[in-house]
């Protein structure tokens, strides 16, 4: 029994040794934590806290790097890239266009001596015998007339009238909206209020400034008589070069009779150099002669007279536009929603708005069309000189057919890409791009880019915080100013 007990002790010792061997970690395995449970938990918590602290420090470091290094470098790179791109566009695209559009100085008779070989018409001096009609009804385009017949009316008289271009509701709503803008005219931005003199106010409009403008443009774009007439005159799908409004305040006096495009800078004398342009005024209220209905001198668009006031304003050779079938100051009415479209070389004026019985403002909606210069390869004709063609910078490049789908086609980003001549939908036509318009105005000291208008532009740059060292010089000449300004941005 002593032996058995000893063997049992030995066996027990061997069992413990076997269990210990089994529980011992093998080579390469981590040694189990033999600390008490509360010490192990404390150690794990400390490790997690340290890890989180390290993550926060790392995140803070990344944020500081973005703020202090990455973002400034990225901003500087983008500014440099933009400045170089701007310089490339100005020197590579705009300057060559400017040189091709520059007309120089006209002589005392209105001719450009270096362009004598381009003359396509003689310097026609008109008199009363050249007045084409004294009846306002002769200007009305009817549904029965063909496009060729409608074009002949325009060719003969220099002006036509369209009935019911805008619906009653559209004309009412559009007038209310435009009057609301007129009331706050002193607070409007520079790109909206572009012309103001005592009694008259002109505002530039965006296609989507208000839903009623979009609707009005759609109604213009779907009007059958307008389409057949302008395409009969200007060819397929003419370009749009103005969307604006003109208001003659109650109490405004007579304008002097004038043309919107100079005879020496238009197709009157230089048909191979200048495009044909036509402006359409739409009445937003019934307008009588006492309210200042536009006076038109029919047939005068063929004339190269320096002044036709004596011819037009005598013997009722010029008359107030009316669409009610009657002519004359006492009977004629330009009815609400009707439109008068005229050749920009026809003599016309805004008459005084001094109707005591109906003391309201006379408000018009305006769209101007011009023949496209891309219908034939090599066509380098430009817009006529002498007028402003107001249109938002991102509305250029569009054509008449775009008005049918103005609700979606003239929206961002398509509208800006089209304006800059970058991209258009397949099947669409190019109108006059903003770069073409800008270069033409700049080359000939025209409205918006005349020398005297550089100072307001500099004031605008100052108002948005552009420092003097990033602006150009001199402050009275656009071309060197813009060139030096782009170089200053690159140097910066």
Secondary structure as a PSIPRED ss2 file (coil, helix, strand):
# PSIPRED VFORMAT (PSIPRED V4.0)

   1 X C   1.000  0.000  0.000
   2 X H   0.000  1.000  0.000
   3 X H   0.000  1.000  0.000
   4 X H   0.000  1.000  0.000
   5 X H   0.000  1.000  0.000
   6 X H   0.000  1.000  0.000
   7 X H   0.000  1.000  0.000
   8 X H   0.000  1.000  0.000
   9 X H   0.000  1.000  0.000
  10 X H   0.000  1.000  0.000
  11 X H   0.000  1.000  0.000
  12 X H   0.000  1.000  0.000
  13 X H   0.000  1.000  0.000
  14 X H   0.000  1.000  0.000
  15 X H   0.000  1.000  0.000
  16 X H   0.000  1.000  0.000
  17 X H   0.000  1.000  0.000
  18 X H   0.000  1.000  0.000
  19 X H   0.000  1.000  0.000
  20 X H   0.000  1.000  0.000
  21 X H   0.000  1.000  0.000
  22 X H   0.000  1.000  0.000
  23 X H   0.000  1.000  0.000
  24 X C   1.000  0.000  0.000
  25 X C   1.000  0.000  0.000
  26 X C   1.000  0.000  0.000
  27 X C   1.000  0.000  0.000
  28 X C   1.000  0.000  0.000
  29 X C   1.000  0.000  0.000
  30 X C   1.000  0.000  0.000
  31 X C   1.000  0.000  0.000
  32 X C   1.000  0.000  0.000
  33 X C   1.000  0.000  0.000
  34 X C   1.000  0.000  0.000
  35 X C   1.000  0.000  0.000
  36 X C   1.000  0.000  0.000
  37 X H   0.000  1.000  0.000
  38 X H   0.000  1.000  0.000
  39 X H   0.000  1.000  0.000
  40 X H   0.000  1.000  0.000
  41 X H   0.000  1.000  0.000
  42 X H   0.000  1.000  0.000
  43 X H   0.000  1.000  0.000
  44 X H   0.000  1.000  0.000
  45 X H   0.000  1.000  0.000
  46 X H   0.000  1.000  0.000
  47 X H   0.000  1.000  0.000
  48 X H   0.000  1.000  0.000
  49 X H   0.000  1.000  0.000
  50 X H   0.000  1.000  0.000
  51 X H   0.000  1.000  0.000
  52 X H   0.000  1.000  0.000
  53 X H   0.000  1.000  0.000
  54 X H   0.000  1.000  0.000
  55 X H   0.000  1.000  0.000
  56 X H   0.000  1.000  0.000
  57 X H   0.000  1.000  0.000
  58 X H   0.000  1.000  0.000
  59 X H   0.000  1.000  0.000
  60 X H   0.000  1.000  0.000
  61 X H   0.000  1.000  0.000
  62 X H   0.000  1.000  0.000
  63 X H   0.000  1.000  0.000
  64 X H   0.000  1.000  0.000
  65 X H   0.000  1.000  0.000
  66 X H   0.000  1.000  0.000
  67 X H   0.000  1.000  0.000
  68 X H   0.000  1.000  0.000
  69 X H   0.000  1.000  0.000
  70 X H   0.000  1.000  0.000
  71 X H   0.000  1.000  0.000
  72 X H   0.000  1.000  0.000
  73 X H   0.000  1.000  0.000
  74 X H   0.000  1.000  0.000
  75 X H   0.000  1.000  0.000
  76 X H   0.000  1.000  0.000
  77 X H   0.000  1.000  0.000
  78 X H   0.000  1.000  0.000
  79 X H   0.000  1.000  0.000
  80 X H   0.000  1.000  0.000
  81 X H   0.000  1.000  0.000
  82 X H   0.000  1.000  0.000
  83 X H   0.000  1.000  0.000
  84 X H   0.000  1.000  0.000
  85 X H   0.000  1.000  0.000
  86 X H   0.000  1.000  0.000
  87 X H   0.000  1.000  0.000
  88 X H   0.000  1.000  0.000
  89 X H   0.000  1.000  0.000
  90 X H   0.000  1.000  0.000
  91 X H   0.000  1.000  0.000
  92 X H   0.000  1.000  0.000
  93 X H   0.000  1.000  0.000
  94 X H   0.000  1.000  0.000
  95 X H   0.000  1.000  0.000
  96 X H   0.000  1.000  0.000
  97 X H   0.000  1.000  0.000
  98 X H   0.000  1.000  0.000
  99 X H   0.000  1.000  0.000
 100 X H   0.000  1.000  0.000
 101 X H   0.000  1.000  0.000
 102 X C   1.000  0.000  0.000
 103 X C   1.000  0.000  0.000
 104 X C   1.000  0.000  0.000
 105 X C   1.000  0.000  0.000
 106 X C   1.000  0.000  0.000
 107 X C   1.000  0.000  0.000
 108 X C   1.000  0.000  0.000
 109 X C   1.000  0.000  0.000
 110 X C   1.000  0.000  0.000
 111 X C   1.000  0.000  0.000
 112 X C   1.000  0.000  0.000
 113 X H   0.000  1.000  0.000
 114 X H   0.000  1.000  0.000
 115 X H   0.000  1.000  0.000
 116 X H   0.000  1.000  0.000
 117 X H   0.000  1.000  0.000
 118 X H   0.000  1.000  0.000
 119 X C   1.000  0.000  0.000
 120 X C   1.000  0.000  0.000
 121 X C   1.000  0.000  0.000
 122 X C   1.000  0.000  0.000
 123 X C   1.000  0.000  0.000
 124 X C   1.000  0.000  0.000
 125 X C   1.000  0.000  0.000
 126 X C   1.000  0.000  0.000
 127 X C   1.000  0.000  0.000
 128 X H   0.000  1.000  0.000
 129 X H   0.000  1.000  0.000
 130 X H   0.000  1.000  0.000
 131 X C   1.000  0.000  0.000
 132 X C   1.000  0.000  0.000
 133 X C   1.000  0.000  0.000
 134 X C   1.000  0.000  0.000
 135 X C   1.000  0.000  0.000
 136 X H   0.000  1.000  0.000
 137 X H   0.000  1.000  0.000
 138 X H   0.000  1.000  0.000
 139 X H   0.000  1.000  0.000
 140 X E   0.000  0.000  1.000
 141 X C   1.000  0.000  0.000
 142 X C   1.000  0.000  0.000
 143 X C   1.000  0.000  0.000
 144 X C   1.000  0.000  0.000
 145 X C   1.000  0.000  0.000
 146 X C   1.000  0.000  0.000
 147 X H   0.000  1.000  0.000
 148 X H   0.000  1.000  0.000
 149 X H   0.000  1.000  0.000
 150 X H   0.000  1.000  0.000
 151 X H   0.000  1.000  0.000
 152 X H   0.000  1.000  0.000
 153 X H   0.000  1.000  0.000
 154 X H   0.000  1.000  0.000
 155 X H   0.000  1.000  0.000
 156 X H   0.000  1.000  0.000
 157 X H   0.000  1.000  0.000
 158 X C   1.000  0.000  0.000
 159 X E   0.000  0.000  1.000
 160 X E   0.000  0.000  1.000
 161 X E   0.000  0.000  1.000
 162 X E   0.000  0.000  1.000
 163 X C   1.000  0.000  0.000
 164 X C   1.000  0.000  0.000
 165 X C   1.000  0.000  0.000
 166 X C   1.000  0.000  0.000
 167 X C   1.000  0.000  0.000
 168 X H   0.000  1.000  0.000
 169 X H   0.000  1.000  0.000
 170 X H   0.000  1.000  0.000
 171 X H   0.000  1.000  0.000
 172 X H   0.000  1.000  0.000
 173 X H   0.000  1.000  0.000
 174 X H   0.000  1.000  0.000
 175 X H   0.000  1.000  0.000
 176 X H   0.000  1.000  0.000
 177 X H   0.000  1.000  0.000
 178 X H   0.000  1.000  0.000
 179 X H   0.000  1.000  0.000
 180 X H   0.000  1.000  0.000
 181 X H   0.000  1.000  0.000
 182 X H   0.000  1.000  0.000
 183 X H   0.000  1.000  0.000
 184 X C   1.000  0.000  0.000
 185 X H   0.000  1.000  0.000
 186 X H   0.000  1.000  0.000
 187 X H   0.000  1.000  0.000
 188 X C   1.000  0.000  0.000
 189 X C   1.000  0.000  0.000
 190 X C   1.000  0.000  0.000
 191 X C   1.000  0.000  0.000
 192 X C   1.000  0.000  0.000
 193 X E   0.000  0.000  1.000
 194 X E   0.000  0.000  1.000
 195 X E   0.000  0.000  1.000
 196 X E   0.000  0.000  1.000
 197 X E   0.000  0.000  1.000
 198 X C   1.000  0.000  0.000
 199 X C   1.000  0.000  0.000
 200 X E   0.000  0.000  1.000
 201 X E   0.000  0.000  1.000
 202 X E   0.000  0.000  1.000
 203 X E   0.000  0.000  1.000
 204 X E   0.000  0.000  1.000
 205 X C   1.000  0.000  0.000
 206 X C   1.000  0.000  0.000
 207 X C   1.000  0.000  0.000
 208 X C   1.000  0.000  0.000
 209 X C   1.000  0.000  0.000
 210 X C   1.000  0.000  0.000
 211 X H   0.000  1.000  0.000
 212 X H   0.000  1.000  0.000
 213 X H   0.000  1.000  0.000
 214 X H   0.000  1.000  0.000
 215 X H   0.000  1.000  0.000
 216 X H   0.000  1.000  0.000
 217 X H   0.000  1.000  0.000
 218 X H   0.000  1.000  0.000
 219 X H   0.000  1.000  0.000
 220 X H   0.000  1.000  0.000
 221 X H   0.000  1.000  0.000
 222 X C   1.000  0.000  0.000
 223 X C   1.000  0.000  0.000
 224 X H   0.000  1.000  0.000
 225 X H   0.000  1.000  0.000
 226 X H   0.000  1.000  0.000
 227 X H   0.000  1.000  0.000
 228 X H   0.000  1.000  0.000
 229 X H   0.000  1.000  0.000
 230 X H   0.000  1.000  0.000
 231 X H   0.000  1.000  0.000
 232 X H   0.000  1.000  0.000
 233 X H   0.000  1.000  0.000
 234 X H   0.000  1.000  0.000
 235 X C   1.000  0.000  0.000
 236 X C   1.000  0.000  0.000
 237 X C   1.000  0.000  0.000
 238 X C   1.000  0.000  0.000
 239 X E   0.000  0.000  1.000
 240 X E   0.000  0.000  1.000
 241 X E   0.000  0.000  1.000
 242 X E   0.000  0.000  1.000
 243 X E   0.000  0.000  1.000
 244 X E   0.000  0.000  1.000
 245 X E   0.000  0.000  1.000
 246 X E   0.000  0.000  1.000
 247 X E   0.000  0.000  1.000
 248 X E   0.000  0.000  1.000
 249 X C   1.000  0.000  0.000
 250 X C   1.000  0.000  0.000
 251 X C   1.000  0.000  0.000
 252 X C   1.000  0.000  0.000
 253 X C   1.000  0.000  0.000
 254 X C   1.000  0.000  0.000
 255 X C   1.000  0.000  0.000
 256 X C   1.000  0.000  0.000
 257 X C   1.000  0.000  0.000
 258 X E   0.000  0.000  1.000
 259 X C   1.000  0.000  0.000
 260 X C   1.000  0.000  0.000
 261 X C   1.000  0.000  0.000
 262 X C   1.000  0.000  0.000
 263 X H   0.000  1.000  0.000
 264 X H   0.000  1.000  0.000
 265 X H   0.000  1.000  0.000
 266 X C   1.000  0.000  0.000
 267 X C   1.000  0.000  0.000
 268 X C   1.000  0.000  0.000
 269 X C   1.000  0.000  0.000
 270 X C   1.000  0.000  0.000
 271 X C   1.000  0.000  0.000
 272 X C   1.000  0.000  0.000
 273 X C   1.000  0.000  0.000
 274 X E   0.000  0.000  1.000
 275 X C   1.000  0.000  0.000
 276 X C   1.000  0.000  0.000
 277 X E   0.000  0.000  1.000
 278 X E   0.000  0.000  1.000
 279 X E   0.000  0.000  1.000
 280 X E   0.000  0.000  1.000
 281 X E   0.000  0.000  1.000
 282 X E   0.000  0.000  1.000
 283 X E   0.000  0.000  1.000
 284 X C   1.000  0.000  0.000
 285 X C   1.000  0.000  0.000
 286 X C   1.000  0.000  0.000
 287 X E   0.000  0.000  1.000
 288 X E   0.000  0.000  1.000
 289 X H   0.000  1.000  0.000
 290 X H   0.000  1.000  0.000
 291 X H   0.000  1.000  0.000
 292 X C   1.000  0.000  0.000
 293 X C   1.000  0.000  0.000
 294 X C   1.000  0.000  0.000
 295 X E   0.000  0.000  1.000
 296 X E   0.000  0.000  1.000
 297 X E   0.000  0.000  1.000
 298 X C   1.000  0.000  0.000
 299 X C   1.000  0.000  0.000
 300 X H   0.000  1.000  0.000
 301 X H   0.000  1.000  0.000
 302 X H   0.000  1.000  0.000
 303 X C   1.000  0.000  0.000
 304 X C   1.000  0.000  0.000
 305 X C   1.000  0.000  0.000
 306 X C   1.000  0.000  0.000
 307 X C   1.000  0.000  0.000
 308 X C   1.000  0.000  0.000
 309 X H   0.000  1.000  0.000
 310 X H   0.000  1.000  0.000
 311 X H   0.000  1.000  0.000
 312 X H   0.000  1.000  0.000
 313 X C   1.000  0.000  0.000
 314 X C   1.000  0.000  0.000
 315 X C   1.000  0.000  0.000
 316 X C   1.000  0.000  0.000
 317 X C   1.000  0.000  0.000
 318 X C   1.000  0.000  0.000
 319 X E   0.000  0.000  1.000
 320 X E   0.000  0.000  1.000
 321 X C   1.000  0.000  0.000
 322 X C   1.000  0.000  0.000
 323 X C   1.000  0.000  0.000
 324 X C   1.000  0.000  0.000
 325 X C   1.000  0.000  0.000
 326 X C   1.000  0.000  0.000
 327 X C   1.000  0.000  0.000
 328 X C   1.000  0.000  0.000
 329 X C   1.000  0.000  0.000
 330 X C   1.000  0.000  0.000
 331 X C   1.000  0.000  0.000
 332 X C   1.000  0.000  0.000
 333 X E   0.000  0.000  1.000
 334 X E   0.000  0.000  1.000
 335 X C   1.000  0.000  0.000
 336 X C   1.000  0.000  0.000
 337 X C   1.000  0.000  0.000
 338 X C   1.000  0.000  0.000
 339 X E   0.000  0.000  1.000
 340 X E   0.000  0.000  1.000
 341 X E   0.000  0.000  1.000
 342 X E   0.000  0.000  1.000
 343 X E   0.000  0.000  1.000
 344 X C   1.000  0.000  0.000
 345 X C   1.000  0.000  0.000
 346 X C   1.000  0.000  0.000
 347 X E   0.000  0.000  1.000
 348 X E   0.000  0.000  1.000
 349 X E   0.000  0.000  1.000
 350 X C   1.000  0.000  0.000
 351 X C   1.000  0.000  0.000
 352 X C   1.000  0.000  0.000
 353 X C   1.000  0.000  0.000
 354 X C   1.000  0.000  0.000
 355 X C   1.000  0.000  0.000
 356 X C   1.000  0.000  0.000
 357 X C   1.000  0.000  0.000
 358 X C   1.000  0.000  0.000
 359 X C   1.000  0.000  0.000
 360 X C   1.000  0.000  0.000
 361 X C   1.000  0.000  0.000
 362 X E   0.000  0.000  1.000
 363 X E   0.000  0.000  1.000
 364 X E   0.000  0.000  1.000
 365 X E   0.000  0.000  1.000
 366 X E   0.000  0.000  1.000
 367 X E   0.000  0.000  1.000
 368 X E   0.000  0.000  1.000
 369 X E   0.000  0.000  1.000
 370 X E   0.000  0.000  1.000
 371 X C   1.000  0.000  0.000
 372 X C   1.000  0.000  0.000
 373 X C   1.000  0.000  0.000
 374 X C   1.000  0.000  0.000
 375 X C   1.000  0.000  0.000
 376 X C   1.000  0.000  0.000
 377 X C   1.000  0.000  0.000
 378 X C   1.000  0.000  0.000
 379 X C   1.000  0.000  0.000
 380 X C   1.000  0.000  0.000
 381 X C   1.000  0.000  0.000
 382 X E   0.000  0.000  1.000
 383 X C   1.000  0.000  0.000
 384 X C   1.000  0.000  0.000
 385 X C   1.000  0.000  0.000
 386 X C   1.000  0.000  0.000
 387 X C   1.000  0.000  0.000
 388 X C   1.000  0.000  0.000
 389 X C   1.000  0.000  0.000
 390 X C   1.000  0.000  0.000
 391 X C   1.000  0.000  0.000
 392 X C   1.000  0.000  0.000
 393 X C   1.000  0.000  0.000
 394 X C   1.000  0.000  0.000
 395 X C   1.000  0.000  0.000
 396 X C   1.000  0.000  0.000
 397 X C   1.000  0.000  0.000
 398 X C   1.000  0.000  0.000
 399 X E   0.000  0.000  1.000
 400 X H   0.000  1.000  0.000
 401 X H   0.000  1.000  0.000
 402 X H   0.000  1.000  0.000
 403 X H   0.000  1.000  0.000
 404 X H   0.000  1.000  0.000
 405 X H   0.000  1.000  0.000
 406 X H   0.000  1.000  0.000
 407 X H   0.000  1.000  0.000
 408 X H   0.000  1.000  0.000
 409 X H   0.000  1.000  0.000
 410 X C   1.000  0.000  0.000
 411 X C   1.000  0.000  0.000
 412 X C   1.000  0.000  0.000
 413 X C   1.000  0.000  0.000
 414 X H   0.000  1.000  0.000
 415 X H   0.000  1.000  0.000
 416 X H   0.000  1.000  0.000
 417 X H   0.000  1.000  0.000
 418 X H   0.000  1.000  0.000
 419 X H   0.000  1.000  0.000
 420 X C   1.000  0.000  0.000
 421 X C   1.000  0.000  0.000
 422 X C   1.000  0.000  0.000
 423 X C   1.000  0.000  0.000
 424 X C   1.000  0.000  0.000
 425 X C   1.000  0.000  0.000
 426 X C   1.000  0.000  0.000
 427 X C   1.000  0.000  0.000
 428 X C   1.000  0.000  0.000
 429 X C   1.000  0.000  0.000
 430 X C   1.000  0.000  0.000
 431 X C   1.000  0.000  0.000
 432 X C   1.000  0.000  0.000
 433 X C   1.000  0.000  0.000
 434 X H   0.000  1.000  0.000
 435 X H   0.000  1.000  0.000
 436 X H   0.000  1.000  0.000
 437 X H   0.000  1.000  0.000
 438 X H   0.000  1.000  0.000
 439 X H   0.000  1.000  0.000
 440 X H   0.000  1.000  0.000
 441 X H   0.000  1.000  0.000
 442 X H   0.000  1.000  0.000
 443 X H   0.000  1.000  0.000
 444 X C   1.000  0.000  0.000
 445 X C   1.000  0.000  0.000
 446 X C   1.000  0.000  0.000
 447 X C   1.000  0.000  0.000
 448 X C   1.000  0.000  0.000
 449 X C   1.000  0.000  0.000
 450 X C   1.000  0.000  0.000
 451 X H   0.000  1.000  0.000
 452 X H   0.000  1.000  0.000
 453 X H   0.000  1.000  0.000
 454 X H   0.000  1.000  0.000
 455 X H   0.000  1.000  0.000
 456 X H   0.000  1.000  0.000
 457 X H   0.000  1.000  0.000
 458 X H   0.000  1.000  0.000
 459 X H   0.000  1.000  0.000
 460 X H   0.000  1.000  0.000
 461 X H   0.000  1.000  0.000
 462 X H   0.000  1.000  0.000
 463 X H   0.000  1.000  0.000
 464 X C   1.000  0.000  0.000
 465 X C   1.000  0.000  0.000
 466 X C   1.000  0.000  0.000
 467 X C   1.000  0.000  0.000
 468 X H   0.000  1.000  0.000
 469 X H   0.000  1.000  0.000
 470 X H   0.000  1.000  0.000
 471 X C   1.000  0.000  0.000
 472 X C   1.000  0.000  0.000
 473 X C   1.000  0.000  0.000
 474 X C   1.000  0.000  0.000
 475 X C   1.000  0.000  0.000
 476 X C   1.000  0.000  0.000
 477 X C   1.000  0.000  0.000
 478 X H   0.000  1.000  0.000
 479 X H   0.000  1.000  0.000
 480 X H   0.000  1.000  0.000
 481 X H   0.000  1.000  0.000
 482 X H   0.000  1.000  0.000
 483 X H   0.000  1.000  0.000
 484 X H   0.000  1.000  0.000
 485 X H   0.000  1.000  0.000
 486 X H   0.000  1.000  0.000
 487 X H   0.000  1.000  0.000
 488 X H   0.000  1.000  0.000
 489 X H   0.000  1.000  0.000
 490 X H   0.000  1.000  0.000
 491 X H   0.000  1.000  0.000
 492 X C   1.000  0.000  0.000
